């Protein structure tokens, strides 16, 4: 422990008073600082070693109907909301296809974010304060991505791209149900898994729609660095796995933040973000600039194969 504290691993910045020793009672404060440093060191060391242990054991597995990502929804509604409860109960008891189609898209009572290439339906959106769902409904950034992907494919603009290819999407759940990546800070569950199948080749892409303005050190953020690190995992997983199909892994962040705001904070141009596998989906990018983020994503996936 003394070696750790005497090393150059940590630098403690504080005012003079914090580290001053004027009486024996001040030792308690210094000991508390030392304990905090040691706890942080041990946690970081454990995460690094655990990540290495887990990464060495990753394998490809065929997706089955028993996968934890296929979860039934549980809805919680205040018992005083009689009219709302009756409407939803009727929807369920009717046993029609309405729950599994675009008919409920942006319907107030039960919003279904319909996409015919998503591997299950319904895919619920946020349903206001009156309805709480588990798993939680899609956030605005997630819905934005699904809507853009659905619009791009249904418009016919992707017809040439899809020639000889199949495309599927799956929401990746958190809380030990979905696919996660360990990093030095925490567990990371990208929001979606996107498959593109072409002959005996599969492109498996982890897509995370999110705002980035709250991030500080963008280039070194674990979620951003996954785009680079996942290529190393691709090699190791292939060696570990019995499945010998050619599988290409990628990771992208579909940025929900306004480009100009991100540009101002991080001092990066659009291409700089693209080089980090970050593609903007904000209204100005799509509408005013006429940039198609889904087209950019799909082409980038194939290019990185």
BELWO-V714127 format. One record per helix or strand of 2 or more residues. SS is the DSSP state (helix for helix, strand for strand). FROM is the first residue (numbers start at 1). LEN is the number of residues. If there is no record, write none. Layout:
ss={SS/SS}
from={FROM/FROM}
len={LEN/LEN}
This chain:
ss={helix/helix/strand/helix/helix/helix/strand/strand/helix/helix/strand/strand/strand/strand/strand/helix/helix/strand/helix/helix/strand/helix/helix}
from={2/26/74/82/97/102/124/131/140/159/166/181/187/192/201/218/222/246/259/270/278/283/293}
len={5/30/4/13/4/3/2/4/15/4/6/2/2/7/10/3/19/10/8/6/3/6/11}
